[in-house]
Amino acid sequence: MGEDTQVCSLGPDSEYVELAVEVFAMLADPTRVRIILALRSSGEMSVNHLADVVDKSPTAVSQHLAKLRLSRMVQPRRVGTTVFYRLTDEHASELVAQAVLQAEHVIGATHHHQESH
């Protein structure tokens, strides 16, 4: 019973491929990546503080946070009229960090590749 439930979900036939694509689509926005990075380093921030950090209006940041909240990447906490957000878990943070490191590697690899010739 349930013998296949723990089979590696990282294979090409994984039932989670489509959902993984949705995660990437959610993170395919510079403002949302900046929000994730800000929350990664600060833990919890208000909408207005996040807006300052990512250099966007509080309204725009709120709209991005709503999408991130629907995808369960962030969680809100209300204190009076102020709403604070934090990452739900480390997964989105790790994805964004790995993407940034990949971008750095690509740029570095380009330079190394040119130097090796």
A tleap script that builds the chain and sets N, CA, C and O, in Angstrom:
source leaprc.protein.ff14SB
mol = sequence {
  NMET GLY GLU ASP THR GLN VAL CYS SER LEU
  GLY PRO ASP SER GLU TYR VAL GLU LEU ALA
  VAL GLU VAL PHE ALA MET LEU ALA ASP PRO
  THR ARG VAL ARG ILE ILE LEU ALA LEU ARG
  SER SER GLY GLU MET SER VAL ASN HIE LEU
  ALA ASP VAL VAL ASP LYS SER PRO THR ALA
  VAL SER GLN HIE LEU ALA LYS LEU ARG LEU
  SER ARG MET VAL GLN PRO ARG ARG VAL GLY
  THR THR VAL PHE TYR ARG LEU THR ASP GLU
  HIE ALA SER GLU LEU VAL ALA GLN ALA VAL
  LEU GLN ALA GLU HIE VAL ILE GLY ALA THR
  HIE HIE HIE GLN GLU SER CHIE
}
set mol.1.N position { 0.829 -1.183 0.000 }
set mol.1.CA position { 0.000 0.000 0.000 }
set mol.1.C position { 0.862 1.231 0.000 }
set mol.1.O position { 1.722 1.397 0.866 }
set mol.2.N position { 0.642 2.085 -0.953 }
set mol.2.CA position { 1.388 3.331 -1.049 }
set mol.2.C position { 2.852 3.150 -1.347 }
set mol.2.O position { 3.659 4.019 -1.018 }
set mol.3.N position { 3.219 2.037 -1.963 }
set mol.3.CA position { 4.633 1.771 -2.199 }
set mol.3.C position { 5.282 2.779 -3.133 }
set mol.3.O position { 6.490 3.000 -3.053 }
set mol.4.N position { 4.507 3.395 -4.015 }
set mol.4.CA position { 5.064 4.358 -4.958 }
set mol.4.C position { 4.942 5.795 -4.475 }
set mol.4.O position { 5.346 6.713 -5.189 }
set mol.5.N position { 4.396 6.018 -3.281 }
set mol.5.CA position { 4.184 7.388 -2.825 }
set mol.5.C position { 5.490 8.102 -2.518 }
set mol.5.O position { 5.543 9.330 -2.574 }
set mol.6.N position { 6.529 7.373 -2.201 }
set mol.6.CA position { 7.803 8.008 -1.874 }
set mol.6.C position { 8.816 7.911 -3.011 }
set mol.6.O position { 9.983 8.260 -2.830 }
set mol.7.N position { 8.384 7.442 -4.176 }
set mol.7.CA position { 9.267 7.394 -5.334 }
set mol.7.C position { 9.666 8.820 -5.684 }
set mol.7.O position { 8.871 9.748 -5.536 }
set mol.8.N position { 10.881 8.990 -6.142 }
set mol.8.CA position { 11.415 10.319 -6.418 }
set mol.8.C position { 10.462 11.149 -7.267 }
set mol.8.O position { 10.086 10.748 -8.368 }
set mol.9.N position { 10.076 12.312 -6.743 }
set mol.9.CA position { 9.178 13.200 -7.488 }
set mol.9.C position { 9.956 14.133 -8.397 }
set mol.9.O position { 9.381 15.048 -8.986 }
set mol.10.N position { 11.257 13.911 -8.515 }
set mol.10.CA position { 12.092 14.771 -9.353 }
set mol.10.C position { 12.345 14.200 -10.736 }
set mol.10.O position { 13.138 14.753 -11.497 }
set mol.11.N position { 11.688 13.113 -11.070 }
set mol.11.CA position { 11.834 12.530 -12.393 }
set mol.11.C position { 11.019 13.303 -13.422 }
set mol.11.O position { 10.144 14.090 -13.060 }
set mol.12.N position { 11.302 13.081 -14.704 }
set mol.12.CA position { 10.596 13.799 -15.768 }
set mol.12.C position { 9.104 13.497 -15.822 }
set mol.12.O position { 8.343 14.260 -16.418 }
set mol.13.N position { 8.672 12.391 -15.204 }
set mol.13.CA position { 7.258 12.053 -15.209 }
set mol.13.C position { 6.555 12.491 -13.921 }
set mol.13.O position { 5.445 12.042 -13.638 }
set mol.14.N position { 7.190 13.353 -13.154 }
set mol.14.CA position { 6.624 13.809 -11.889 }
set mol.14.C position { 5.266 14.473 -12.097 }
set mol.14.O position { 5.061 15.216 -13.056 }
set mol.15.N position { 4.356 14.190 -11.188 }
set mol.15.CA position { 3.040 14.820 -11.233 }
set mol.15.C position { 3.110 16.298 -10.861 }
set mol.15.O position { 2.112 17.008 -10.993 }
set mol.16.N position { 4.258 16.775 -10.402 }
set mol.16.CA position { 4.406 18.156 -9.946 }
set mol.16.C position { 5.035 19.094 -10.974 }
set mol.16.O position { 5.258 20.267 -10.673 }
set mol.17.N position { 5.319 18.612 -12.161 }
set mol.17.CA position { 5.977 19.435 -13.180 }
set mol.17.C position { 5.166 20.688 -13.494 }
set mol.17.O position { 5.716 21.789 -13.528 }
set mol.18.N position { 3.874 20.531 -13.720 }
set mol.18.CA position { 3.043 21.691 -14.064 }
set mol.18.C position { 2.994 22.702 -12.918 }
set mol.18.O position { 3.034 23.911 -13.147 }
set mol.19.N position { 2.907 22.203 -11.694 }
set mol.19.CA position { 2.912 23.103 -10.539 }
set mol.19.C position { 4.265 23.806 -10.395 }
set mol.19.O position { 4.321 24.973 -10.008 }
set mol.20.N position { 5.338 23.104 -10.701 }
set mol.20.CA position { 6.670 23.719 -10.649 }
set mol.20.C position { 6.770 24.861 -11.660 }
set mol.20.O position { 7.362 25.902 -11.375 }
set mol.21.N position { 6.191 24.658 -12.830 }
set mol.21.CA position { 6.179 25.708 -13.847 }
set mol.21.C position { 5.407 26.919 -13.336 }
set mol.21.O position { 5.803 28.057 -13.591 }
set mol.22.N position { 4.320 26.690 -12.626 }
set mol.22.CA position { 3.560 27.803 -12.045 }
set mol.22.C position { 4.400 28.566 -11.012 }
set mol.22.O position { 4.309 29.790 -10.918 }
set mol.23.N position { 5.209 27.848 -10.248 }
set mol.23.CA position { 6.100 28.499 -9.285 }
set mol.23.C position { 7.094 29.387 -10.021 }
set mol.23.O position { 7.314 30.534 -9.633 }
set mol.24.N position { 7.693 28.861 -11.077 }
set mol.24.CA position { 8.634 29.670 -11.859 }
set mol.24.C position { 7.944 30.877 -12.476 }
set mol.24.O position { 8.518 31.965 -12.515 }
set mol.25.N position { 6.723 30.697 -12.956 }
set mol.25.CA position { 5.980 31.818 -13.531 }
set mol.25.C position { 5.729 32.887 -12.473 }
set mol.25.O position { 5.817 34.079 -12.767 }
set mol.26.N position { 5.422 32.481 -11.266 }
set mol.26.CA position { 5.188 33.430 -10.182 }
set mol.26.C position { 6.462 34.216 -9.875 }
set mol.26.O position { 6.400 35.397 -9.532 }
set mol.27.N position { 7.590 33.572 -9.997 }
set mol.27.CA position { 8.863 34.222 -9.687 }
set mol.27.C position { 9.482 34.918 -10.899 }
set mol.27.O position { 10.567 35.489 -10.794 }
set mol.28.N position { 8.810 34.875 -12.038 }
set mol.28.CA position { 9.341 35.474 -13.269 }
set mol.28.C position { 8.967 36.953 -13.356 }
set mol.28.O position { 8.494 37.424 -14.390 }
set mol.29.N position { 9.184 37.669 -12.270 }
set mol.29.CA position { 8.895 39.091 -12.219 }
set mol.29.C position { 9.939 39.748 -11.325 }
set mol.29.O position { 10.125 39.323 -10.185 }
set mol.30.N position { 10.626 40.779 -11.822 }
set mol.30.CA position { 11.713 41.390 -11.033 }
set mol.30.C position { 11.258 41.933 -9.682 }
set mol.30.O position { 11.995 41.830 -8.702 }
set mol.31.N position { 10.065 42.505 -9.614 }
set mol.31.CA position { 9.600 43.045 -8.332 }
set mol.31.C position { 9.364 41.929 -7.331 }
set mol.31.O position { 9.721 42.063 -6.161 }
set mol.32.N position { 8.767 40.824 -7.776 }
set mol.32.CA position { 8.530 39.713 -6.855 }
set mol.32.C position { 9.851 39.088 -6.408 }
set mol.32.O position { 9.982 38.691 -5.251 }
set mol.33.N position { 10.821 38.997 -7.300 }
set mol.33.CA position { 12.140 38.481 -6.901 }
set mol.33.C position { 12.767 39.409 -5.863 }
set mol.33.O position { 13.341 38.946 -4.877 }
set mol.34.N position { 12.657 40.710 -6.085 }
set mol.34.CA position { 13.211 41.664 -5.112 }
set mol.34.C position { 12.499 41.562 -3.758 }
set mol.34.O position { 13.137 41.662 -2.710 }
set mol.35.N position { 11.183 41.365 -3.786 }
set mol.35.CA position { 10.430 41.196 -2.538 }
set mol.35.C position { 10.921 39.958 -1.793 }
set mol.35.O position { 11.159 40.005 -0.586 }
set mol.36.N position { 11.071 38.861 -2.513 }
set mol.36.CA position { 11.558 37.618 -1.884 }
set mol.36.C position { 12.943 37.838 -1.287 }
set mol.36.O position { 13.204 37.421 -0.159 }
set mol.37.N position { 13.834 38.491 -2.034 }
set mol.37.CA position { 15.183 38.747 -1.525 }
set mol.37.C position { 15.155 39.659 -0.293 }
set mol.37.O position { 15.912 39.446 0.654 }
set mol.38.N position { 14.291 40.663 -0.306 }
set mol.38.CA position { 14.182 41.565 0.847 }
set mol.38.C position { 13.686 40.804 2.075 }
set mol.38.O position { 14.224 40.967 3.170 }
set mol.39.N position { 12.669 39.980 1.892 }
set mol.39.CA position { 12.149 39.207 3.015 }
set mol.39.C position { 13.138 38.152 3.471 }
set mol.39.O position { 13.192 37.818 4.655 }
set mol.40.N position { 13.913 37.631 2.549 }
set mol.40.CA position { 14.952 36.645 2.881 }
set mol.40.C position { 15.966 37.250 3.841 }
set mol.40.O position { 16.404 36.593 4.785 }
set mol.41.N position { 16.339 38.501 3.599 }
set mol.41.CA position { 17.370 39.121 4.437 }
set mol.41.C position { 16.806 39.759 5.697 }
set mol.41.O position { 17.511 39.867 6.701 }
set mol.42.N position { 15.541 40.186 5.661 }
set mol.42.CA position { 14.988 40.912 6.810 }
set mol.42.C position { 14.020 40.105 7.661 }
set mol.42.O position { 13.721 40.497 8.789 }
set mol.43.N position { 13.537 39.014 7.157 }
set mol.43.CA position { 12.604 38.202 7.923 }
set mol.43.C position { 11.169 38.632 7.747 }
set mol.43.O position { 10.359 37.886 7.198 }
set mol.44.N position { 10.840 39.838 8.208 }
set mol.44.CA position { 9.470 40.333 8.127 }
set mol.44.C position { 9.512 41.828 7.879 }
set mol.44.O position { 10.309 42.547 8.483 }
set mol.45.N position { 8.647 42.293 6.984 }
set mol.45.CA position { 8.620 43.713 6.653 }
set mol.45.C position { 7.195 44.163 6.387 }
set mol.45.O position { 6.351 43.382 5.948 }
set mol.46.N position { 6.945 45.434 6.660 }
set mol.46.CA position { 5.644 46.015 6.325 }
set mol.46.C position { 5.599 46.296 4.823 }
set mol.46.O position { 6.634 46.346 4.159 }
set mol.47.N position { 4.403 46.474 4.304 }
set mol.47.CA position { 4.225 46.780 2.889 }
set mol.47.C position { 4.983 48.063 2.530 }
set mol.47.O position { 5.676 48.113 1.514 }
set mol.48.N position { 4.849 49.095 3.362 }
set mol.48.CA position { 5.523 50.366 3.065 }
set mol.48.C position { 7.042 50.228 3.084 }
set mol.48.O position { 7.725 50.810 2.242 }
set mol.49.N position { 7.571 49.469 4.030 }
set mol.49.CA position { 9.024 49.262 4.079 }
set mol.49.C position { 9.491 48.484 2.851 }
set mol.49.O position { 10.512 48.815 2.249 }
set mol.50.N position { 8.736 47.449 2.484 }
set mol.50.CA position { 9.065 46.690 1.270 }
set mol.50.C position { 9.028 47.589 0.042 }
set mol.50.O position { 9.894 47.493 -0.828 }
set mol.51.N position { 8.029 48.460 -0.029 }
set mol.51.CA position { 7.909 49.382 -1.167 }
set mol.51.C position { 9.151 50.261 -1.267 }
set mol.51.O position { 9.657 50.499 -2.364 }
set mol.52.N position { 9.641 50.742 -0.137 }
set mol.52.CA position { 10.867 51.553 -0.137 }
set mol.52.C position { 12.062 50.737 -0.612 }
set mol.52.O position { 12.864 51.204 -1.421 }
set mol.53.N position { 12.171 49.516 -0.102 }
set mol.53.CA position { 13.326 48.669 -0.428 }
set mol.53.C position { 13.353 48.292 -1.910 }
set mol.53.O position { 14.417 48.294 -2.529 }
set mol.54.N position { 12.194 47.971 -2.479 }
set mol.54.CA position { 12.155 47.535 -3.882 }
set mol.54.C position { 11.874 48.687 -4.841 }
set mol.54.O position { 11.774 48.488 -6.051 }
set mol.55.N position { 11.749 49.876 -4.297 }
set mol.55.CA position { 11.565 51.103 -5.086 }
set mol.55.C position { 10.316 51.049 -5.970 }
set mol.55.O position { 10.356 51.384 -7.153 }
set mol.56.N position { 9.212 50.620 -5.363 }
set mol.56.CA position { 7.906 50.582 -6.030 }
set mol.56.C position { 6.875 51.208 -5.102 }
set mol.56.O position { 7.133 51.387 -3.912 }
set mol.57.N position { 5.718 51.537 -5.641 }
set mol.57.CA position { 4.667 52.114 -4.811 }
set mol.57.C position { 4.102 51.036 -3.879 }
set mol.57.O position { 4.130 49.850 -4.208 }
set mol.58.N position { 3.589 51.455 -2.715 }
set mol.58.CA position { 2.953 50.478 -1.829 }
set mol.58.C position { 1.808 49.730 -2.509 }
set mol.58.O position { 1.596 48.549 -2.231 }
set mol.59.N position { 1.070 50.395 -3.391 }
set mol.59.CA position { -0.024 49.732 -4.110 }
set mol.59.C position { 0.508 48.615 -4.992 }
set mol.59.O position { -0.039 47.512 -5.001 }
set mol.60.N position { 1.578 48.896 -5.736 }
set mol.60.CA position { 2.171 47.868 -6.608 }
set mol.60.C position { 2.710 46.706 -5.777 }
set mol.60.O position { 2.521 45.543 -6.131 }
set mol.61.N position { 3.375 47.023 -4.679 }
set mol.61.CA position { 3.921 45.970 -3.818 }
set mol.61.C position { 2.789 45.135 -3.231 }
set mol.61.O position { 2.900 43.912 -3.150 }
set mol.62.N position { 1.711 45.778 -2.824 }
set mol.62.CA position { 0.557 45.042 -2.288 }
set mol.62.C position { -0.006 44.065 -3.318 }
set mol.62.O position { -0.384 42.945 -2.974 }
set mol.63.N position { -0.060 44.486 -4.567 }
set mol.63.CA position { -0.565 43.603 -5.626 }
set mol.63.C position { 0.356 42.395 -5.811 }
set mol.63.O position { -0.114 41.269 -5.974 }
set mol.64.N position { 1.662 42.636 -5.786 }
set mol.64.CA position { 2.610 41.522 -5.905 }
set mol.64.C position { 2.520 40.602 -4.692 }
set mol.64.O position { 2.574 39.380 -4.831 }
set mol.65.N position { 2.383 41.187 -3.506 }
set mol.65.CA position { 2.267 40.383 -2.294 }
set mol.65.C position { 0.993 39.547 -2.308 }
set mol.65.O position { 0.990 38.422 -1.808 }
set mol.66.N position { -0.078 40.074 -2.866 }
set mol.66.CA position { -1.324 39.307 -2.969 }
set mol.66.C position { -1.106 38.058 -3.815 }
set mol.66.O position { -1.588 36.980 -3.468 }
set mol.67.N position { -0.387 38.197 -4.914 }
set mol.67.CA position { -0.093 37.039 -5.767 }
set mol.67.C position { 0.800 36.047 -5.031 }
set mol.67.O position { 0.566 34.840 -5.072 }
set mol.68.N position { 1.818 36.561 -4.361 }
set mol.68.CA position { 2.715 35.687 -3.603 }
set mol.68.C position { 1.970 34.993 -2.467 }
set mol.68.O position { 2.258 33.840 -2.146 }
set mol.69.N position { 1.013 35.696 -1.859 }
set mol.69.CA position { 0.217 35.108 -0.784 }
set mol.69.C position { -0.676 33.991 -1.338 }
set mol.69.O position { -0.787 32.930 -0.724 }
set mol.70.N position { -1.316 34.223 -2.500 }
set mol.70.CA position { -2.159 33.192 -3.110 }
set mol.70.C position { -1.355 31.953 -3.479 }
set mol.70.O position { -1.877 30.839 -3.447 }
set mol.71.N position { -0.104 32.141 -3.823 }
set mol.71.CA position { 0.751 30.996 -4.155 }
set mol.71.C position { 1.430 30.420 -2.912 }
set mol.71.O position { 2.264 29.520 -3.009 }
set mol.72.N position { 1.063 30.947 -1.754 }
set mol.72.CA position { 1.542 30.466 -0.446 }
set mol.72.C position { 3.037 30.654 -0.245 }
set mol.72.O position { 3.671 29.887 0.480 }
set mol.73.N position { 3.600 31.670 -0.884 }
set mol.73.CA position { 5.021 31.957 -0.696 }
set mol.73.C position { 5.271 32.932 0.451 }
set mol.73.O position { 6.339 32.920 1.063 }
set mol.74.N position { 4.272 33.784 0.741 }
set mol.74.CA position { 4.383 34.723 1.855 }
set mol.74.C position { 3.137 34.626 2.729 }
set mol.74.O position { 2.078 34.169 2.299 }
set mol.75.N position { 3.307 35.073 3.973 }
set mol.75.CA position { 2.194 35.097 4.912 }
set mol.75.C position { 2.090 36.484 5.519 }
set mol.75.O position { 3.102 37.088 5.875 }
set mol.76.N position { 0.864 36.994 5.640 }
set mol.76.CA position { 0.675 38.310 6.257 }
set mol.76.C position { 0.461 38.203 7.768 }
set mol.76.O position { 0.049 37.168 8.292 }
set mol.77.N position { 0.754 39.306 8.439 }
set mol.77.CA position { 0.454 39.440 9.866 }
set mol.77.C position { 0.045 40.888 10.076 }
set mol.77.O position { 0.812 41.808 9.792 }
set mol.78.N position { -1.167 41.082 10.574 }
set mol.78.CA position { -1.698 42.437 10.751 }
set mol.78.C position { -1.470 42.892 12.188 }
set mol.78.O position { -1.744 42.167 13.145 }
set mol.79.N position { -0.960 44.121 12.308 }
set mol.79.CA position { -0.827 44.776 13.607 }
set mol.79.C position { -1.493 46.134 13.461 }
set mol.79.O position { -0.912 47.055 12.887 }
set mol.80.N position { -2.706 46.263 13.976 }
set mol.80.CA position { -3.470 47.491 13.779 }
set mol.80.C position { -3.790 47.656 12.306 }
set mol.80.O position { -4.432 46.798 11.700 }
set mol.81.N position { -3.338 48.765 11.732 }
set mol.81.CA position { -3.585 49.004 10.305 }
set mol.81.C position { -2.393 48.609 9.435 }
set mol.81.O position { -2.444 48.727 8.211 }
set mol.82.N position { -1.331 48.143 10.066 }
set mol.82.CA position { -0.120 47.777 9.328 }
set mol.82.C position { -0.088 46.275 9.079 }
set mol.82.O position { -0.349 45.477 9.979 }
set mol.83.N position { 0.236 45.904 7.847 }
set mol.83.CA position { 0.370 44.493 7.506 }
set mol.83.C position { 1.841 44.194 7.267 }
set mol.83.O position { 2.507 44.862 6.476 }
set mol.84.N position { 2.331 43.183 7.961 }
set mol.84.CA position { 3.705 42.720 7.804 }
set mol.84.C position { 3.681 41.408 7.036 }
set mol.84.O position { 2.757 40.608 7.183 }
set mol.85.N position { 4.696 41.196 6.222 }
set mol.85.CA position { 4.801 39.957 5.452 }
set mol.85.C position { 6.096 39.262 5.771 }
set mol.85.O position { 7.115 39.890 6.059 }
set mol.86.N position { 6.031 37.938 5.714 }
set mol.86.CA position { 7.218 37.105 5.862 }
set mol.86.C position { 7.094 35.933 4.902 }
set mol.86.O position { 6.002 35.602 4.439 }
set mol.87.N position { 8.229 35.309 4.610 }
set mol.87.CA position { 8.217 34.129 3.752 }
set mol.87.C position { 7.555 32.978 4.494 }
set mol.87.O position { 7.771 32.809 5.694 }
set mol.88.N position { 6.757 32.190 3.798 }
set mol.88.CA position { 6.080 31.054 4.407 }
set mol.88.C position { 7.087 29.991 4.825 }
set mol.88.O position { 6.971 29.411 5.904 }
set mol.89.N position { 8.066 29.740 3.980 }
set mol.89.CA position { 9.124 28.776 4.268 }
set mol.89.C position { 10.344 29.160 3.445 }
set mol.89.O position { 10.361 30.209 2.802 }
set mol.90.N position { 11.354 28.316 3.466 }
set mol.90.CA position { 12.602 28.654 2.786 }
set mol.90.C position { 12.621 28.321 1.295 }
set mol.90.O position { 13.579 28.672 0.607 }
set mol.91.N position { 11.597 27.660 0.784 }
set mol.91.CA position { 11.650 27.165 -0.592 }
set mol.91.C position { 11.725 28.274 -1.642 }
set mol.91.O position { 12.601 28.231 -2.506 }
set mol.92.N position { 10.845 29.250 -1.593 }
set mol.92.CA position { 10.895 30.353 -2.564 }
set mol.92.C position { 12.199 31.114 -2.417 }
set mol.92.O position { 12.811 31.515 -3.407 }
set mol.93.N position { 12.619 31.311 -1.184 }
set mol.93.CA position { 13.870 32.007 -0.918 }
set mol.93.C position { 15.054 31.269 -1.548 }
set mol.93.O position { 15.926 31.889 -2.158 }
set mol.94.N position { 15.077 29.964 -1.398 }
set mol.94.CA position { 16.164 29.160 -1.969 }
set mol.94.C position { 16.117 29.166 -3.495 }
set mol.94.O position { 17.161 29.234 -4.144 }
set mol.95.N position { 14.925 29.095 -4.072 }
set mol.95.CA position { 14.806 29.157 -5.533 }
set mol.95.C position { 15.363 30.468 -6.073 }
set mol.95.O position { 16.119 30.483 -7.044 }
set mol.96.N position { 14.976 31.572 -5.426 }
set mol.96.CA position { 15.444 32.884 -5.871 }
set mol.96.C position { 16.952 32.994 -5.671 }
set mol.96.O position { 17.657 33.484 -6.553 }
set mol.97.N position { 17.450 32.545 -4.529 }
set mol.97.CA position { 18.894 32.602 -4.271 }
set mol.97.C position { 19.650 31.784 -5.314 }
set mol.97.O position { 20.675 32.234 -5.825 }
set mol.98.N position { 19.158 30.591 -5.633 }
set mol.98.CA position { 19.821 29.754 -6.632 }
set mol.98.C position { 19.772 30.399 -8.015 }
set mol.98.O position { 20.732 30.299 -8.780 }
set mol.99.N position { 18.660 31.059 -8.338 }
set mol.99.CA position { 18.563 31.741 -9.636 }
set mol.99.C position { 19.560 32.886 -9.722 }
set mol.99.O position { 20.193 33.079 -10.760 }
set mol.100.N position { 19.706 33.642 -8.649 }
set mol.100.CA position { 20.681 34.741 -8.633 }
set mol.100.C position { 22.098 34.181 -8.755 }
set mol.100.O position { 22.916 34.719 -9.500 }
set mol.101.N position { 22.387 33.105 -8.027 }
set mol.101.CA position { 23.713 32.484 -8.130 }
set mol.101.C position { 23.950 31.939 -9.539 }
set mol.101.O position { 25.062 32.026 -10.060 }
set mol.102.N position { 22.912 31.383 -10.152 }
set mol.102.CA position { 23.043 30.901 -11.538 }
set mol.102.C position { 23.362 32.061 -12.468 }
set mol.102.O position { 24.215 31.938 -13.347 }
set mol.103.N position { 22.677 33.195 -12.277 }
set mol.103.CA position { 22.939 34.378 -13.103 }
set mol.103.C position { 24.384 34.841 -12.924 }
set mol.103.O position { 25.060 35.176 -13.897 }
set mol.104.N position { 24.856 34.859 -11.669 }
set mol.104.CA position { 26.251 35.237 -11.413 }
set mol.104.C position { 27.203 34.254 -12.088 }
set mol.104.O position { 28.215 34.653 -12.663 }
set mol.105.N position { 26.870 32.968 -12.013 }
set mol.105.CA position { 27.716 31.933 -12.610 }
set mol.105.C position { 27.776 32.091 -14.125 }
set mol.105.O position { 28.845 31.972 -14.725 }
set mol.106.N position { 26.636 32.358 -14.736 }
set mol.106.CA position { 26.600 32.524 -16.193 }
set mol.106.C position { 27.509 33.673 -16.607 }
set mol.106.O position { 28.280 33.550 -17.558 }
set mol.107.N position { 27.418 34.771 -15.903 }
set mol.107.CA position { 28.279 35.918 -16.223 }
set mol.107.C position { 29.741 35.555 -15.980 }
set mol.107.O position { 30.607 35.856 -16.801 }
set mol.108.N position { 30.008 34.912 -14.857 }
set mol.108.CA position { 31.377 34.489 -14.548 }
set mol.108.C position { 31.877 33.447 -15.523 }
set mol.108.O position { 33.034 33.488 -15.943 }
set mol.109.N position { 30.999 32.495 -15.893 }
set mol.109.CA position { 31.393 31.440 -16.828 }
set mol.109.C position { 31.697 32.027 -18.190 }
set mol.109.O position { 32.590 31.551 -18.890 }
set mol.110.N position { 30.963 33.056 -18.568 }
set mol.110.CA position { 31.224 33.718 -19.858 }
set mol.110.C position { 32.627 34.284 -19.872 }
set mol.110.O position { 33.357 34.142 -20.853 }
set mol.111.N position { 33.000 34.927 -18.777 }
set mol.111.CA position { 34.337 35.503 -18.694 }
set mol.111.C position { 35.404 34.422 -18.659 }
set mol.111.O position { 36.441 34.546 -19.312 }
set mol.112.N position { 35.151 33.346 -17.886 }
set mol.112.CA position { 36.110 32.251 -17.816 }
set mol.112.C position { 36.268 31.564 -19.167 }
set mol.112.O position { 37.369 31.202 -19.581 }
set mol.113.N position { 35.123 31.395 -19.845 }
set mol.113.CA position { 35.145 30.740 -21.154 }
set mol.113.C position { 35.998 31.558 -22.124 }
set mol.113.O position { 36.781 30.997 -22.890 }
set mol.114.N position { 35.845 32.872 -22.092 }
set mol.114.CA position { 36.614 33.716 -22.990 }
set mol.114.C position { 38.092 33.670 -22.635 }
set mol.114.O position { 38.948 33.711 -23.518 }
set mol.115.N position { 38.391 33.584 -21.346 }
set mol.115.CA position { 39.782 33.557 -20.918 }
set mol.115.C position { 40.457 32.249 -21.284 }
set mol.115.O position { 41.670 32.227 -21.492 }
set mol.116.N position { 39.690 31.131 -21.372 }
set mol.116.CA position { 40.292 29.839 -21.596 }
set mol.116.C position { 40.700 29.626 -23.053 }
set mol.116.O position { 41.390 28.653 -23.359 }
set mol.117.N position { 40.294 30.502 -23.943 }
set mol.117.CA position { 40.654 30.335 -25.354 }
set mol.117.C position { 41.907 31.045 -25.701 }
set mol.117.O position { 42.344 31.001 -26.851 }
savepdb mol mol.pdb
quit
